[in-house]
Structure formats: C-alpha cells, structure tokens
Amino acid sequence: MAATKFLNESCKRSLARDADCLKQLDAFIGDLEIRKVHMGTLQPYIETRKGQGIKSGTISRDLAVVRRILTLSARVWRDENNQPWIDTAPLLELPNWEDAAEPYPLTWDEQQQFFKLLPDYLHKMALFKVNTGLREQGVCWLRWDWEVKVPALKTSIFITPGKSVAYDDGIWPGEKNKEDQIVVLNRIAGSVVEGQRGLHPTYVFPFKEKRLERMHTTSWKNAWKKAKLPCDGSFTKGPHNLKHTFGRRLRAAGVAFETRKVLLHHTTGDITTHYSSAELQELIDAVNRICTMESGVSLTVLKRANAG
C-alpha cells in the first residue's frame, strides 16, 4: 500500500527505476506492515542482492527509496484519524563496499573490435555517443524536434530539455542536472545523423519503428564479451563508458577544461540557447579534434594493479 501510494504520488525523473526497485523488494518485505520495515527486515534483501553480484551503490539507491517512503509515512502521510502511518522513520544504513565500477575508456582498437560486433542500429547509436558524450537515455530519446539549425555555421546542434516533458509515448525524464544540454556534432556524429534522416518522423535512432528503451541490451552485452573487453564479475560494462571515452579523448586532444565541461554536459549554469556563433564554432572545432586522433594521437590508459 505504501509503495503504491508513493508511485502514484511521485513525479520523480527516476519513477520507472523506483518501481522496478520496489518490485524487487516486494519478495522480501511485501507482506510486512510498514512499521515492521527496518534495517533488520531489510538485511535478507541486502545479502541476497550482494550474493547476486549487485553493486553496493545500486543497493543503496534501492534503500534510499525505502527510506523516502518511511520518511513520508512518519512526517507526511496521515490515516483516517489524522495520525502518521508510523511514529518515527527508522535509520537505514546505506552499504558502501567500495566496489563501484571503474570507468573503462576504450582504445581505438577496442572500439573498432567492439563496434563491428554490434548490430547496425546499436553500432550507429554507439558511434554517435562516443563522438558526442551524450548519456544513454539522451541517445535513445533523441528527437528531431530537438534539432536546432545553425545556418551561419552550416550545421545543426541538438538541445535536450533539462526538465521532464510528456510525449505521446512516454515522459522524457529530463537531464540529470536539470539544465538544457547542447549536443555538438563533429564530422562523424553529423554523418551518423544525416544517415538517420527519413527513418522515423520523431526519433533519430528508432528500433522497429519505436524508441529503444536502452542501449545496454543483450546484443550489447554479447558484443562486449565477444570483443573480450573487461567485465565487473559477470556484468559487462555499459554505454556510459563511451562517455568516459569521449571525455578522455577530448583531454588527450588538448581541449580546455571549461570547454570539456560543456561538451560533457556537466553543470555550468550557462543557458545553452545563448551561445554565439563564435562560441559554437569553438565547441565544434573542439569535438572535431577527436576525429583525427586515431592516426595522430595515442591514448595511454594507466591502470592500477589489483592489490593482492
């Protein structure tokens, strides 16, 4: 009942993820009264998920949802007698086993080997992502009405909305930092976009006439393993590593820190629609530097040896 009320009343960006989290928790605490949910009754869930190889960060995000529901039950929600659902929200300790996944920027050879194993639709999405730094959901959701023509530079950019937007087939959750984000296209990303024109009236990267929910699919995982790229236990590394690859290549190409922040969509406080042509040209020149790096610049990745 508490979980249902939370989902019905919430307007969070991550509502779908919260629903999945609560579904996982249902097998462990679904039959308990809300006042009996605490660290002790949650421990079997924590231990089971840990045994499945789930990262502590993921489990912490799950427990944060429970913590929010318990807080609402104690401070906001009231029964028919105007009494809180529970007297006090119990303390939940969020686990941290220092097991966060290490980013893995791809070398040029690894990219070539991996990308050729992807199906065509994922290959194009991955090629676009590694040349723009756009996050996974941004690529999946990328819409033609987000494209902005820049006639003075004979090109176009995309602007992804910072706030959530309701569309006919779902709700765009908005950007993580709530700011509109500018997506600058280098020659490679621009070529990918041009190749996608006319395939779908709404989405740049459609799959079977619909929007793909995620890039980290079975096809992605199988290609990653076949390319013999490193995994976290039994889990393949996801598309976010292409963002790390993009950022590392910008740095290797000598792109200034402040410019990298904009291109990597970090919080800057700037309004993207106020960029001048000269400023846009600077960003375009920066992302084009990585187009020629494969033959001109080697990317050295230093790795820390495992202790023990």
JOBELGI-V313665 format. One record per residue. RES is the residue in one small letter. SS is DSSP state (hx for helix, st for strand, lp for the rest). OMEGA is omega in whole degrees, 0 to 359 (none if undefined). NEAR is the number of other ideal C-beta (glycine too) atoms within 10 Angstrom. Layout:
BEGIN
res:RES ss:SS omega:OMEGA near:NEAR
res:RES ss:SS omega:OMEGA near:NEAR
END
This chain:
BEGIN
res:m ss:lp omega:179 near:8
res:a ss:hx omega:180 near:18
res:a ss:hx omega:180 near:20
res:t ss:hx omega:179 near:9
res:k ss:hx omega:180 near:14
res:f ss:hx omega:182 near:21
res:l ss:hx omega:181 near:16
res:n ss:hx omega:185 near:7
res:e ss:hx omega:185 near:10
res:s ss:lp omega:174 near:16
res:c ss:lp omega:182 near:7
res:k ss:lp omega:174 near:14
res:r ss:lp omega:187 near:18
res:s ss:lp omega:185 near:14
res:l ss:hx omega:180 near:15
res:a ss:hx omega:179 near:14
res:r ss:hx omega:178 near:14
res:d ss:hx omega:179 near:21
res:a ss:hx omega:178 near:14
res:d ss:hx omega:178 near:12
res:c ss:hx omega:182 near:20
res:l ss:hx omega:175 near:20
res:k ss:hx omega:177 near:11
res:q ss:hx omega:182 near:14
res:l ss:hx omega:185 near:19
res:d ss:hx omega:181 near:11
res:a ss:hx omega:184 near:11
res:f ss:hx omega:185 near:17
res:i ss:hx omega:184 near:19
res:g ss:lp omega:182 near:10
res:d ss:lp omega:183 near:8
res:l ss:lp omega:169 near:12
res:e ss:lp omega:184 near:11
res:i ss:hx omega:181 near:16
res:r ss:hx omega:180 near:14
res:k ss:hx omega:177 near:12
res:v ss:lp omega:180 near:22
res:h ss:lp omega:186 near:16
res:m ss:hx omega:181 near:12
res:g ss:hx omega:182 near:9
res:t ss:hx omega:177 near:13
res:l ss:hx omega:184 near:21
res:q ss:hx omega:177 near:11
res:p ss:hx omega:177 near:12
res:y ss:hx omega:181 near:18
res:i ss:hx omega:183 near:20
res:e ss:hx omega:179 near:11
res:t ss:hx omega:180 near:14
res:r ss:hx omega:177 near:19
res:k ss:hx omega:178 near:15
res:g ss:hx omega:177 near:8
res:q ss:lp omega:180 near:9
res:g ss:lp omega:179 near:11
res:i ss:lp omega:182 near:17
res:k ss:lp omega:180 near:18
res:s ss:hx omega:178 near:17
res:g ss:hx omega:178 near:15
res:t ss:hx omega:179 near:12
res:i ss:hx omega:178 near:23
res:s ss:hx omega:178 near:17
res:r ss:hx omega:176 near:15
res:d ss:hx omega:181 near:23
res:l ss:hx omega:177 near:20
res:a ss:hx omega:176 near:14
res:v ss:hx omega:178 near:21
res:v ss:hx omega:180 near:23
res:r ss:hx omega:179 near:16
res:r ss:hx omega:179 near:15
res:i ss:hx omega:179 near:23
res:l ss:hx omega:178 near:22
res:t ss:hx omega:178 near:15
res:l ss:hx omega:180 near:19
res:s ss:hx omega:182 near:22
res:a ss:hx omega:190 near:17
res:r ss:hx omega:187 near:12
res:v ss:lp omega:187 near:10
res:w ss:lp omega:180 near:18
res:r ss:st omega:177 near:10
res:d ss:lp omega:183 near:8
res:e ss:lp omega:178 near:5
res:n ss:lp omega:180 near:5
res:n ss:lp omega:177 near:6
res:q ss:lp omega:177 near:10
res:p ss:st omega:181 near:15
res:w ss:lp omega:175 near:20
res:i ss:lp omega:183 near:20
res:d ss:lp omega:184 near:9
res:t ss:lp omega:176 near:12
res:a ss:lp omega:181 near:19
res:p ss:lp omega:178 near:17
res:l ss:lp omega:175 near:9
res:l ss:lp omega:178 near:16
res:e ss:lp omega:181 near:10
res:l ss:lp omega:184 near:14
res:p ss:lp omega:173 near:15
res:n ss:lp omega:182 near:11
res:w ss:lp omega:180 near:11
res:e ss:lp omega:183 near:5
res:d ss:lp omega:180 near:15
res:a ss:lp omega:181 near:11
res:a ss:lp omega:177 near:15
res:e ss:lp omega:177 near:12
res:p ss:lp omega:181 near:14
res:y ss:lp omega:175 near:19
res:p ss:lp omega:183 near:20
res:l ss:lp omega:168 near:25
res:t ss:lp omega:179 near:15
res:w ss:hx omega:180 near:15
res:d ss:hx omega:179 near:9
res:e ss:hx omega:178 near:16
res:q ss:hx omega:181 near:18
res:q ss:hx omega:181 near:12
res:q ss:hx omega:182 near:16
res:f ss:hx omega:185 near:20
res:f ss:hx omega:182 near:18
res:k ss:lp omega:178 near:10
res:l ss:lp omega:179 near:16
res:l ss:lp omega:171 near:22
res:p ss:lp omega:189 near:13
res:d ss:hx omega:184 near:7
res:y ss:hx omega:178 near:17
res:l ss:hx omega:178 near:21
res:h ss:hx omega:181 near:17
res:k ss:hx omega:179 near:19
res:m ss:hx omega:180 near:26
res:a ss:hx omega:180 near:22
res:l ss:hx omega:177 near:19
res:f ss:hx omega:183 near:25
res:k ss:hx omega:183 near:26
res:v ss:hx omega:178 near:24
res:n ss:hx omega:179 near:25
res:t ss:hx omega:183 near:28
res:g ss:lp omega:181 near:25
res:l ss:lp omega:181 near:26
res:r ss:lp omega:187 near:20
res:e ss:hx omega:182 near:19
res:q ss:hx omega:177 near:19
res:g ss:hx omega:178 near:22
res:v ss:hx omega:181 near:23
res:c ss:hx omega:184 near:20
res:w ss:hx omega:191 near:24
res:l ss:lp omega:186 near:23
res:r ss:st omega:179 near:18
res:w ss:hx omega:180 near:14
res:d ss:hx omega:171 near:9
res:w ss:hx omega:181 near:19
res:e ss:st omega:179 near:16
res:v ss:st omega:179 near:14
res:k ss:st omega:177 near:10
res:v ss:st omega:185 near:14
res:p ss:hx omega:183 near:8
res:a ss:hx omega:181 near:11
res:l ss:hx omega:180 near:13
res:k ss:lp omega:180 near:7
res:t ss:st omega:175 near:16
res:s ss:st omega:175 near:16
res:i ss:st omega:172 near:20
res:f ss:st omega:174 near:22
res:i ss:st omega:179 near:14
res:t ss:st omega:184 near:24
res:p ss:lp omega:178 near:17
res:g ss:lp omega:180 near:15
res:k ss:lp omega:179 near:12
res:s ss:lp omega:181 near:15
res:v ss:st omega:178 near:15
res:a ss:st omega:175 near:8
res:y ss:st omega:184 near:12
res:d ss:lp omega:185 near:5
res:d ss:lp omega:178 near:9
res:g ss:st omega:181 near:12
res:i ss:st omega:173 near:13
res:w ss:st omega:187 near:18
res:p ss:lp omega:183 near:18
res:g ss:lp omega:180 near:18
res:e ss:lp omega:184 near:20
res:k ss:lp omega:182 near:16
res:n ss:lp omega:176 near:13
res:k ss:lp omega:179 near:12
res:e ss:lp omega:169 near:20
res:d ss:lp omega:182 near:18
res:q ss:st omega:178 near:24
res:i ss:st omega:179 near:21
res:v ss:st omega:183 near:25
res:v ss:lp omega:184 near:24
res:l ss:lp omega:169 near:23
res:n ss:lp omega:185 near:19
res:r ss:hx omega:182 near:15
res:i ss:hx omega:179 near:17
res:a ss:hx omega:178 near:23
res:g ss:hx omega:179 near:20
res:s ss:hx omega:178 near:15
res:v ss:hx omega:180 near:21
res:v ss:hx omega:180 near:21
res:e ss:hx omega:179 near:11
res:g ss:hx omega:181 near:11
res:q ss:hx omega:183 near:19
res:r ss:lp omega:178 near:10
res:g ss:lp omega:181 near:7
res:l ss:lp omega:182 near:12
res:h ss:lp omega:183 near:16
res:p ss:lp omega:186 near:9
res:t ss:lp omega:189 near:15
res:y ss:st omega:180 near:19
res:v ss:lp omega:182 near:23
res:f ss:lp omega:181 near:22
res:p ss:st omega:174 near:15
res:f ss:st omega:183 near:16
res:k ss:lp omega:177 near:7
res:e ss:lp omega:180 near:8
res:k ss:st omega:174 near:11
res:r ss:st omega:177 near:19
res:l ss:lp omega:183 near:18
res:e ss:lp omega:182 near:14
res:r ss:lp omega:176 near:12
res:m ss:lp omega:184 near:22
res:h ss:lp omega:183 near:17
res:t ss:lp omega:176 near:16
res:t ss:hx omega:179 near:7
res:s ss:hx omega:177 near:15
res:w ss:hx omega:184 near:22
res:k ss:hx omega:180 near:15
res:n ss:hx omega:180 near:14
res:a ss:hx omega:180 near:22
res:w ss:hx omega:181 near:21
res:k ss:hx omega:180 near:13
res:k ss:hx omega:178 near:12
res:a ss:lp omega:178 near:18
res:k ss:lp omega:176 near:10
res:l ss:lp omega:187 near:16
res:p ss:lp omega:178 near:11
res:c ss:st omega:172 near:14
res:d ss:st omega:186 near:15
res:g ss:lp omega:179 near:11
res:s ss:lp omega:185 near:8
res:f ss:st omega:176 near:14
res:t ss:st omega:176 near:18
res:k ss:lp omega:189 near:21
res:g ss:lp omega:183 near:17
res:p ss:lp omega:181 near:22
res:h ss:hx omega:179 near:16
res:n ss:hx omega:175 near:20
res:l ss:hx omega:175 near:30
res:k ss:hx omega:176 near:21
res:h ss:hx omega:179 near:18
res:t ss:hx omega:178 near:24
res:f ss:hx omega:180 near:23
res:g ss:hx omega:180 near:19
res:r ss:hx omega:181 near:18
res:r ss:hx omega:175 near:24
res:l ss:hx omega:181 near:22
res:r ss:hx omega:180 near:14
res:a ss:hx omega:180 near:16
res:a ss:lp omega:176 near:19
res:g ss:lp omega:178 near:9
res:v ss:lp omega:184 near:20
res:a ss:lp omega:184 near:12
res:f ss:hx omega:182 near:8
res:e ss:hx omega:177 near:10
res:t ss:hx omega:178 near:16
res:r ss:hx omega:180 near:17
res:k ss:hx omega:179 near:14
res:v ss:hx omega:183 near:20
res:l ss:hx omega:179 near:21
res:l ss:lp omega:175 near:17
res:h ss:lp omega:173 near:23
res:h ss:lp omega:181 near:15
res:t ss:lp omega:180 near:11
res:t ss:lp omega:183 near:13
res:g ss:lp omega:179 near:6
res:d ss:lp omega:174 near:14
res:i ss:lp omega:188 near:10
res:t ss:hx omega:183 near:19
res:t ss:hx omega:182 near:9
res:h ss:hx omega:177 near:7
res:y ss:lp omega:176 near:18
res:s ss:lp omega:178 near:9
res:s ss:hx omega:180 near:11
res:a ss:hx omega:180 near:9
res:e ss:hx omega:177 near:14
res:l ss:hx omega:179 near:18
res:q ss:hx omega:177 near:15
res:e ss:hx omega:180 near:16
res:l ss:hx omega:179 near:19
res:i ss:hx omega:178 near:18
res:d ss:hx omega:181 near:13
res:a ss:hx omega:182 near:20
res:v ss:hx omega:178 near:26
res:n ss:hx omega:179 near:18
res:r ss:hx omega:184 near:17
res:i ss:hx omega:179 near:23
res:c ss:hx omega:184 near:15
res:t ss:hx omega:185 near:11
res:m ss:hx omega:188 near:15
res:e ss:hx omega:181 near:15
res:s ss:hx omega:187 near:7
res:g ss:hx omega:184 near:8
res:v ss:lp omega:176 near:15
res:s ss:lp omega:181 near:10
res:l ss:lp omega:180 near:17
res:t ss:lp omega:179 near:8
res:v ss:lp omega:179 near:10
res:l ss:lp omega:182 near:4
res:k ss:lp omega:180 near:8
res:r ss:lp omega:179 near:6
res:a ss:lp omega:178 near:5
res:n ss:lp omega:177 near:5
res:a ss:lp omega:178 near:4
res:g ss:lp omega:none near:3
END
